[in-house]
Amino acid sequence: MERVRIMEIGVGLFVAAGLAALFVLAMKVSNLSTYADENDTYRVTARFDNVGGLKVRSPVSVAGVRVGRVAAIDFDNETFEAVVTLAIARRYDRFPVDTSAQIYTAGLLGEQYVGLEPGGAAEVLKEGDEIRLTQSALVLEQIIGQFLYGKAAGGGAP
């Protein structure tokens, strides 16, 4: 009887460890595992024609290094563009004003993020500035549609 009790405790510990591992995995995937203090960031905006599947809290990176997160995504009724607010860590406060922003897709799951490409200007971005050089997300459906339309217009010849 004692042997059965030890086996039950072992199985219970194994299940608890599995649930803890699933919780950690869920936190990593949802980007909730890292929290940046609002006081340690400065905000800049960027306008895009199409943000695709970009979400609030998506990473902002430069050269593969995460430097911030997407703080908000809004729509401008005047210009009909998406306005993305980027919260960048204050320790990365030397981005030139001619920095460009692109929306990229990472990984097999298609998580989207904002990639910054620093320019060469002497003046740097400050709180509330706007990144003017942007490139919208590539929408796979549009690319496939353009390819198929091109094939149909060309008669499908190779």
PyMOL commands that place a pseudoatom at each C-alpha (Angstrom):
pseudoatom trace, name=CA, resn=MET, resi=1, chain=A, elem=C, hetatm=0, pos=[0.000, 0.000, 0.000]
pseudoatom trace, name=CA, resn=GLU, resi=2, chain=A, elem=C, hetatm=0, pos=[2.892, 2.347, 0.809]
pseudoatom trace, name=CA, resn=ARG, resi=3, chain=A, elem=C, hetatm=0, pos=[4.387, 1.679, -2.654]
pseudoatom trace, name=CA, resn=VAL, resi=4, chain=A, elem=C, hetatm=0, pos=[1.144, 2.768, -4.366]
pseudoatom trace, name=CA, resn=ARG, resi=5, chain=A, elem=C, hetatm=0, pos=[1.079, 5.969, -2.308]
pseudoatom trace, name=CA, resn=ILE, resi=6, chain=A, elem=C, hetatm=0, pos=[4.647, 6.862, -3.359]
pseudoatom trace, name=CA, resn=MET, resi=7, chain=A, elem=C, hetatm=0, pos=[3.744, 6.185, -7.016]
pseudoatom trace, name=CA, resn=GLU, resi=8, chain=A, elem=C, hetatm=0, pos=[0.697, 8.488, -6.741]
pseudoatom trace, name=CA, resn=ILE, resi=9, chain=A, elem=C, hetatm=0, pos=[2.803, 11.282, -5.273]
pseudoatom trace, name=CA, resn=GLY, resi=10, chain=A, elem=C, hetatm=0, pos=[5.378, 10.858, -8.058]
pseudoatom trace, name=CA, resn=VAL, resi=11, chain=A, elem=C, hetatm=0, pos=[2.685, 11.021, -10.751]
pseudoatom trace, name=CA, resn=GLY, resi=12, chain=A, elem=C, hetatm=0, pos=[1.193, 14.088, -9.086]
pseudoatom trace, name=CA, resn=LEU, resi=13, chain=A, elem=C, hetatm=0, pos=[4.569, 15.854, -9.043]
pseudoatom trace, name=CA, resn=PHE, resi=14, chain=A, elem=C, hetatm=0, pos=[5.133, 14.947, -12.701]
pseudoatom trace, name=CA, resn=VAL, resi=15, chain=A, elem=C, hetatm=0, pos=[1.740, 16.391, -13.694]
pseudoatom trace, name=CA, resn=ALA, resi=16, chain=A, elem=C, hetatm=0, pos=[2.413, 19.568, -11.659]
pseudoatom trace, name=CA, resn=ALA, resi=17, chain=A, elem=C, hetatm=0, pos=[5.793, 20.010, -13.382]
pseudoatom trace, name=CA, resn=GLY, resi=18, chain=A, elem=C, hetatm=0, pos=[4.110, 19.553, -16.780]
pseudoatom trace, name=CA, resn=LEU, resi=19, chain=A, elem=C, hetatm=0, pos=[1.494, 22.195, -15.962]
pseudoatom trace, name=CA, resn=ALA, resi=20, chain=A, elem=C, hetatm=0, pos=[4.209, 24.605, -14.810]
pseudoatom trace, name=CA, resn=ALA, resi=21, chain=A, elem=C, hetatm=0, pos=[6.108, 24.046, -18.064]
pseudoatom trace, name=CA, resn=LEU, resi=22, chain=A, elem=C, hetatm=0, pos=[2.942, 24.742, -20.083]
pseudoatom trace, name=CA, resn=PHE, resi=23, chain=A, elem=C, hetatm=0, pos=[2.385, 27.955, -18.099]
pseudoatom trace, name=CA, resn=VAL, resi=24, chain=A, elem=C, hetatm=0, pos=[5.938, 29.156, -18.815]
pseudoatom trace, name=CA, resn=LEU, resi=25, chain=A, elem=C, hetatm=0, pos=[5.511, 28.303, -22.510]
pseudoatom trace, name=CA, resn=ALA, resi=26, chain=A, elem=C, hetatm=0, pos=[2.214, 30.214, -22.658]
pseudoatom trace, name=CA, resn=MET, resi=27, chain=A, elem=C, hetatm=0, pos=[3.836, 33.267, -21.060]
pseudoatom trace, name=CA, resn=LYS, resi=28, chain=A, elem=C, hetatm=0, pos=[6.715, 33.187, -23.553]
pseudoatom trace, name=CA, resn=VAL, resi=29, chain=A, elem=C, hetatm=0, pos=[4.404, 32.869, -26.560]
pseudoatom trace, name=CA, resn=SER, resi=30, chain=A, elem=C, hetatm=0, pos=[2.062, 35.637, -25.370]
pseudoatom trace, name=CA, resn=ASN, resi=31, chain=A, elem=C, hetatm=0, pos=[4.935, 38.087, -24.677]
pseudoatom trace, name=CA, resn=LEU, resi=32, chain=A, elem=C, hetatm=0, pos=[3.664, 38.641, -21.129]
pseudoatom trace, name=CA, resn=SER, resi=33, chain=A, elem=C, hetatm=0, pos=[6.798, 37.284, -19.494]
pseudoatom trace, name=CA, resn=THR, resi=34, chain=A, elem=C, hetatm=0, pos=[8.730, 40.517, -19.866]
pseudoatom trace, name=CA, resn=TYR, resi=35, chain=A, elem=C, hetatm=0, pos=[7.362, 43.722, -18.461]
pseudoatom trace, name=CA, resn=ALA, resi=36, chain=A, elem=C, hetatm=0, pos=[8.954, 47.088, -19.069]
pseudoatom trace, name=CA, resn=ASP, resi=37, chain=A, elem=C, hetatm=0, pos=[8.237, 50.000, -16.790]
pseudoatom trace, name=CA, resn=GLU, resi=38, chain=A, elem=C, hetatm=0, pos=[6.379, 52.787, -18.621]
pseudoatom trace, name=CA, resn=ASN, resi=39, chain=A, elem=C, hetatm=0, pos=[8.769, 55.358, -17.134]
pseudoatom trace, name=CA, resn=ASP, resi=40, chain=A, elem=C, hetatm=0, pos=[11.744, 53.693, -18.813]
pseudoatom trace, name=CA, resn=THR, resi=41, chain=A, elem=C, hetatm=0, pos=[10.433, 54.244, -22.368]
pseudoatom trace, name=CA, resn=TYR, resi=42, chain=A, elem=C, hetatm=0, pos=[9.863, 57.052, -24.806]
pseudoatom trace, name=CA, resn=ARG, resi=43, chain=A, elem=C, hetatm=0, pos=[7.138, 56.945, -27.447]
pseudoatom trace, name=CA, resn=VAL, resi=44, chain=A, elem=C, hetatm=0, pos=[7.346, 57.640, -31.150]
pseudoatom trace, name=CA, resn=THR, resi=45, chain=A, elem=C, hetatm=0, pos=[4.735, 57.028, -33.835]
pseudoatom trace, name=CA, resn=ALA, resi=46, chain=A, elem=C, hetatm=0, pos=[4.866, 55.564, -37.323]
pseudoatom trace, name=CA, resn=ARG, resi=47, chain=A, elem=C, hetatm=0, pos=[2.150, 55.511, -40.004]
pseudoatom trace, name=CA, resn=PHE, resi=48, chain=A, elem=C, hetatm=0, pos=[1.523, 52.438, -42.146]
pseudoatom trace, name=CA, resn=ASP, resi=49, chain=A, elem=C, hetatm=0, pos=[-0.901, 51.717, -44.996]
pseudoatom trace, name=CA, resn=ASN, resi=50, chain=A, elem=C, hetatm=0, pos=[-1.372, 48.179, -43.674]
pseudoatom trace, name=CA, resn=VAL, resi=51, chain=A, elem=C, hetatm=0, pos=[-0.223, 46.710, -40.358]
pseudoatom trace, name=CA, resn=GLY, resi=52, chain=A, elem=C, hetatm=0, pos=[-1.274, 43.150, -41.213]
pseudoatom trace, name=CA, resn=GLY, resi=53, chain=A, elem=C, hetatm=0, pos=[-1.402, 41.061, -38.039]
pseudoatom trace, name=CA, resn=LEU, resi=54, chain=A, elem=C, hetatm=0, pos=[0.682, 43.412, -35.905]
pseudoatom trace, name=CA, resn=LYS, resi=55, chain=A, elem=C, hetatm=0, pos=[-0.555, 43.506, -32.314]
pseudoatom trace, name=CA, resn=VAL, resi=56, chain=A, elem=C, hetatm=0, pos=[-0.069, 45.644, -29.247]
pseudoatom trace, name=CA, resn=ARG, resi=57, chain=A, elem=C, hetatm=0, pos=[2.980, 44.369, -27.287]
pseudoatom trace, name=CA, resn=SER, resi=58, chain=A, elem=C, hetatm=0, pos=[4.642, 43.065, -30.480]
pseudoatom trace, name=CA, resn=PRO, resi=59, chain=A, elem=C, hetatm=0, pos=[8.419, 43.517, -30.388]
pseudoatom trace, name=CA, resn=VAL, resi=60, chain=A, elem=C, hetatm=0, pos=[10.295, 46.455, -31.869]
pseudoatom trace, name=CA, resn=SER, resi=61, chain=A, elem=C, hetatm=0, pos=[13.794, 45.437, -32.851]
pseudoatom trace, name=CA, resn=VAL, resi=62, chain=A, elem=C, hetatm=0, pos=[16.951, 46.755, -34.481]
pseudoatom trace, name=CA, resn=ALA, resi=63, chain=A, elem=C, hetatm=0, pos=[19.527, 44.347, -35.915]
pseudoatom trace, name=CA, resn=GLY, resi=64, chain=A, elem=C, hetatm=0, pos=[17.721, 41.480, -34.186]
pseudoatom trace, name=CA, resn=VAL, resi=65, chain=A, elem=C, hetatm=0, pos=[17.861, 43.126, -30.748]
pseudoatom trace, name=CA, resn=ARG, resi=66, chain=A, elem=C, hetatm=0, pos=[14.574, 43.950, -29.033]
pseudoatom trace, name=CA, resn=VAL, resi=67, chain=A, elem=C, hetatm=0, pos=[14.578, 47.651, -28.156]
pseudoatom trace, name=CA, resn=GLY, resi=68, chain=A, elem=C, hetatm=0, pos=[10.898, 48.155, -27.350]
pseudoatom trace, name=CA, resn=ARG, resi=69, chain=A, elem=C, hetatm=0, pos=[7.306, 47.146, -27.898]
pseudoatom trace, name=CA, resn=VAL, resi=70, chain=A, elem=C, hetatm=0, pos=[4.253, 48.311, -29.819]
pseudoatom trace, name=CA, resn=ALA, resi=71, chain=A, elem=C, hetatm=0, pos=[2.284, 50.394, -27.312]
pseudoatom trace, name=CA, resn=ALA, resi=72, chain=A, elem=C, hetatm=0, pos=[-0.840, 51.158, -29.378]
pseudoatom trace, name=CA, resn=ILE, resi=73, chain=A, elem=C, hetatm=0, pos=[-2.347, 50.782, -32.831]
pseudoatom trace, name=CA, resn=ASP, resi=74, chain=A, elem=C, hetatm=0, pos=[-4.902, 53.365, -33.954]
pseudoatom trace, name=CA, resn=PHE, resi=75, chain=A, elem=C, hetatm=0, pos=[-6.584, 54.465, -37.182]
pseudoatom trace, name=CA, resn=ASP, resi=76, chain=A, elem=C, hetatm=0, pos=[-6.392, 58.012, -38.559]
pseudoatom trace, name=CA, resn=ASN, resi=77, chain=A, elem=C, hetatm=0, pos=[-9.749, 58.982, -40.116]
pseudoatom trace, name=CA, resn=GLU, resi=78, chain=A, elem=C, hetatm=0, pos=[-8.156, 61.856, -42.050]
pseudoatom trace, name=CA, resn=THR, resi=79, chain=A, elem=C, hetatm=0, pos=[-5.348, 60.008, -43.848]
pseudoatom trace, name=CA, resn=PHE, resi=80, chain=A, elem=C, hetatm=0, pos=[-6.866, 56.484, -43.636]
pseudoatom trace, name=CA, resn=GLU, resi=81, chain=A, elem=C, hetatm=0, pos=[-3.626, 55.084, -42.260]
pseudoatom trace, name=CA, resn=ALA, resi=82, chain=A, elem=C, hetatm=0, pos=[-2.792, 52.972, -39.246]
pseudoatom trace, name=CA, resn=VAL, resi=83, chain=A, elem=C, hetatm=0, pos=[-0.893, 54.907, -36.575]
pseudoatom trace, name=CA, resn=VAL, resi=84, chain=A, elem=C, hetatm=0, pos=[1.425, 52.679, -34.550]
pseudoatom trace, name=CA, resn=THR, resi=85, chain=A, elem=C, hetatm=0, pos=[2.846, 53.988, -31.278]
pseudoatom trace, name=CA, resn=LEU, resi=86, chain=A, elem=C, hetatm=0, pos=[6.208, 52.458, -30.378]
pseudoatom trace, name=CA, resn=ALA, resi=87, chain=A, elem=C, hetatm=0, pos=[7.478, 52.424, -26.786]
pseudoatom trace, name=CA, resn=ILE, resi=88, chain=A, elem=C, hetatm=0, pos=[11.274, 52.313, -27.026]
pseudoatom trace, name=CA, resn=ALA, resi=89, chain=A, elem=C, hetatm=0, pos=[13.507, 51.783, -23.989]
pseudoatom trace, name=CA, resn=ARG, resi=90, chain=A, elem=C, hetatm=0, pos=[15.230, 54.992, -22.890]
pseudoatom trace, name=CA, resn=ARG, resi=91, chain=A, elem=C, hetatm=0, pos=[18.652, 53.370, -23.028]
pseudoatom trace, name=CA, resn=TYR, resi=92, chain=A, elem=C, hetatm=0, pos=[18.183, 53.285, -26.839]
pseudoatom trace, name=CA, resn=ASP, resi=93, chain=A, elem=C, hetatm=0, pos=[17.685, 57.041, -27.206]
pseudoatom trace, name=CA, resn=ARG, resi=94, chain=A, elem=C, hetatm=0, pos=[20.121, 57.693, -30.074]
pseudoatom trace, name=CA, resn=PHE, resi=95, chain=A, elem=C, hetatm=0, pos=[18.016, 56.741, -33.137]
pseudoatom trace, name=CA, resn=PRO, resi=96, chain=A, elem=C, hetatm=0, pos=[18.380, 59.377, -35.882]
pseudoatom trace, name=CA, resn=VAL, resi=97, chain=A, elem=C, hetatm=0, pos=[15.259, 61.240, -37.090]
pseudoatom trace, name=CA, resn=ASP, resi=98, chain=A, elem=C, hetatm=0, pos=[15.584, 59.595, -40.521]
pseudoatom trace, name=CA, resn=THR, resi=99, chain=A, elem=C, hetatm=0, pos=[15.184, 56.094, -39.049]
pseudoatom trace, name=CA, resn=SER, resi=100, chain=A, elem=C, hetatm=0, pos=[12.844, 53.881, -41.092]
pseudoatom trace, name=CA, resn=ALA, resi=101, chain=A, elem=C, hetatm=0, pos=[10.311, 51.342, -39.800]
pseudoatom trace, name=CA, resn=GLN, resi=102, chain=A, elem=C, hetatm=0, pos=[9.162, 48.133, -41.490]
pseudoatom trace, name=CA, resn=ILE, resi=103, chain=A, elem=C, hetatm=0, pos=[6.724, 45.427, -40.439]
pseudoatom trace, name=CA, resn=TYR, resi=104, chain=A, elem=C, hetatm=0, pos=[8.295, 41.987, -40.689]
pseudoatom trace, name=CA, resn=THR, resi=105, chain=A, elem=C, hetatm=0, pos=[7.084, 38.449, -40.063]
pseudoatom trace, name=CA, resn=ALA, resi=106, chain=A, elem=C, hetatm=0, pos=[9.122, 36.175, -37.800]
pseudoatom trace, name=CA, resn=GLY, resi=107, chain=A, elem=C, hetatm=0, pos=[9.037, 32.455, -37.355]
pseudoatom trace, name=CA, resn=LEU, resi=108, chain=A, elem=C, hetatm=0, pos=[6.701, 29.748, -38.567]
pseudoatom trace, name=CA, resn=LEU, resi=109, chain=A, elem=C, hetatm=0, pos=[3.731, 31.052, -36.601]
pseudoatom trace, name=CA, resn=GLY, resi=110, chain=A, elem=C, hetatm=0, pos=[3.883, 34.359, -38.439]
pseudoatom trace, name=CA, resn=GLU, resi=111, chain=A, elem=C, hetatm=0, pos=[4.317, 36.669, -35.454]
pseudoatom trace, name=CA, resn=GLN, resi=112, chain=A, elem=C, hetatm=0, pos=[4.789, 40.175, -36.780]
pseudoatom trace, name=CA, resn=TYR, resi=113, chain=A, elem=C, hetatm=0, pos=[7.126, 42.797, -35.366]
pseudoatom trace, name=CA, resn=VAL, resi=114, chain=A, elem=C, hetatm=0, pos=[8.408, 46.266, -36.204]
pseudoatom trace, name=CA, resn=GLY, resi=115, chain=A, elem=C, hetatm=0, pos=[11.989, 46.478, -37.430]
pseudoatom trace, name=CA, resn=LEU, resi=116, chain=A, elem=C, hetatm=0, pos=[13.816, 49.794, -37.255]
pseudoatom trace, name=CA, resn=GLU, resi=117, chain=A, elem=C, hetatm=0, pos=[16.635, 50.734, -39.618]
pseudoatom trace, name=CA, resn=PRO, resi=118, chain=A, elem=C, hetatm=0, pos=[18.672, 53.678, -38.267]
pseudoatom trace, name=CA, resn=GLY, resi=119, chain=A, elem=C, hetatm=0, pos=[19.444, 56.510, -40.659]
pseudoatom trace, name=CA, resn=GLY, resi=120, chain=A, elem=C, hetatm=0, pos=[22.404, 58.850, -40.695]
pseudoatom trace, name=CA, resn=ALA, resi=121, chain=A, elem=C, hetatm=0, pos=[21.032, 62.176, -39.442]
pseudoatom trace, name=CA, resn=ALA, resi=122, chain=A, elem=C, hetatm=0, pos=[22.687, 63.986, -36.556]
pseudoatom trace, name=CA, resn=GLU, resi=123, chain=A, elem=C, hetatm=0, pos=[19.385, 64.828, -34.836]
pseudoatom trace, name=CA, resn=VAL, resi=124, chain=A, elem=C, hetatm=0, pos=[17.794, 62.024, -32.787]
pseudoatom trace, name=CA, resn=LEU, resi=125, chain=A, elem=C, hetatm=0, pos=[14.203, 60.918, -32.192]
pseudoatom trace, name=CA, resn=LYS, resi=126, chain=A, elem=C, hetatm=0, pos=[12.569, 62.339, -29.068]
pseudoatom trace, name=CA, resn=GLU, resi=127, chain=A, elem=C, hetatm=0, pos=[9.332, 61.706, -27.181]
pseudoatom trace, name=CA, resn=GLY, resi=128, chain=A, elem=C, hetatm=0, pos=[6.348, 62.246, -29.498]
pseudoatom trace, name=CA, resn=ASP, resi=129, chain=A, elem=C, hetatm=0, pos=[8.306, 62.323, -32.776]
pseudoatom trace, name=CA, resn=GLU, resi=130, chain=A, elem=C, hetatm=0, pos=[7.072, 60.512, -35.876]
pseudoatom trace, name=CA, resn=ILE, resi=131, chain=A, elem=C, hetatm=0, pos=[9.026, 58.073, -38.026]
pseudoatom trace, name=CA, resn=ARG, resi=132, chain=A, elem=C, hetatm=0, pos=[8.248, 59.182, -41.576]
pseudoatom trace, name=CA, resn=LEU, resi=133, chain=A, elem=C, hetatm=0, pos=[9.899, 56.417, -43.606]
pseudoatom trace, name=CA, resn=THR, resi=134, chain=A, elem=C, hetatm=0, pos=[7.743, 53.295, -43.266]
pseudoatom trace, name=CA, resn=GLN, resi=135, chain=A, elem=C, hetatm=0, pos=[7.062, 50.087, -45.170]
pseudoatom trace, name=CA, resn=SER, resi=136, chain=A, elem=C, hetatm=0, pos=[3.800, 48.250, -44.553]
pseudoatom trace, name=CA, resn=ALA, resi=137, chain=A, elem=C, hetatm=0, pos=[3.358, 44.569, -43.867]
pseudoatom trace, name=CA, resn=LEU, resi=138, chain=A, elem=C, hetatm=0, pos=[3.335, 42.158, -46.790]
pseudoatom trace, name=CA, resn=VAL, resi=139, chain=A, elem=C, hetatm=0, pos=[-0.048, 40.466, -46.980]
pseudoatom trace, name=CA, resn=LEU, resi=140, chain=A, elem=C, hetatm=0, pos=[0.342, 36.939, -48.318]
pseudoatom trace, name=CA, resn=GLU, resi=141, chain=A, elem=C, hetatm=0, pos=[-3.144, 36.902, -49.852]
pseudoatom trace, name=CA, resn=GLN, resi=142, chain=A, elem=C, hetatm=0, pos=[-2.361, 40.020, -51.925]
pseudoatom trace, name=CA, resn=ILE, resi=143, chain=A, elem=C, hetatm=0, pos=[0.931, 38.567, -53.168]
pseudoatom trace, name=CA, resn=ILE, resi=144, chain=A, elem=C, hetatm=0, pos=[-0.746, 35.305, -54.187]
pseudoatom trace, name=CA, resn=GLY, resi=145, chain=A, elem=C, hetatm=0, pos=[-3.572, 37.242, -55.872]
pseudoatom trace, name=CA, resn=GLN, resi=146, chain=A, elem=C, hetatm=0, pos=[-1.104, 39.357, -57.853]
pseudoatom trace, name=CA, resn=PHE, resi=147, chain=A, elem=C, hetatm=0, pos=[0.802, 36.236, -58.895]
pseudoatom trace, name=CA, resn=LEU, resi=148, chain=A, elem=C, hetatm=0, pos=[-2.371, 34.451, -60.020]
pseudoatom trace, name=CA, resn=TYR, resi=149, chain=A, elem=C, hetatm=0, pos=[-3.671, 37.542, -61.818]
pseudoatom trace, name=CA, resn=GLY, resi=150, chain=A, elem=C, hetatm=0, pos=[-0.338, 37.882, -63.619]
pseudoatom trace, name=CA, resn=LYS, resi=151, chain=A, elem=C, hetatm=0, pos=[-0.467, 34.226, -64.682]
pseudoatom trace, name=CA, resn=ALA, resi=152, chain=A, elem=C, hetatm=0, pos=[-4.070, 34.585, -65.866]
pseudoatom trace, name=CA, resn=ALA, resi=153, chain=A, elem=C, hetatm=0, pos=[-3.317, 37.793, -67.804]
pseudoatom trace, name=CA, resn=GLY, resi=154, chain=A, elem=C, hetatm=0, pos=[-0.303, 36.133, -69.432]
pseudoatom trace, name=CA, resn=GLY, resi=155, chain=A, elem=C, hetatm=0, pos=[-2.342, 33.139, -70.558]
pseudoatom trace, name=CA, resn=GLY, resi=156, chain=A, elem=C, hetatm=0, pos=[-0.669, 30.848, -68.017]
pseudoatom trace, name=CA, resn=ALA, resi=157, chain=A, elem=C, hetatm=0, pos=[2.321, 30.291, -70.312]
pseudoatom trace, name=CA, resn=PRO, resi=158, chain=A, elem=C, hetatm=0, pos=[5.601, 29.546, -68.555]
for i in range(1, 158): cmd.bond("trace and resi %d" % i, "trace and resi %d" % (i + 1))
show_as sticks, trace
zoom trace
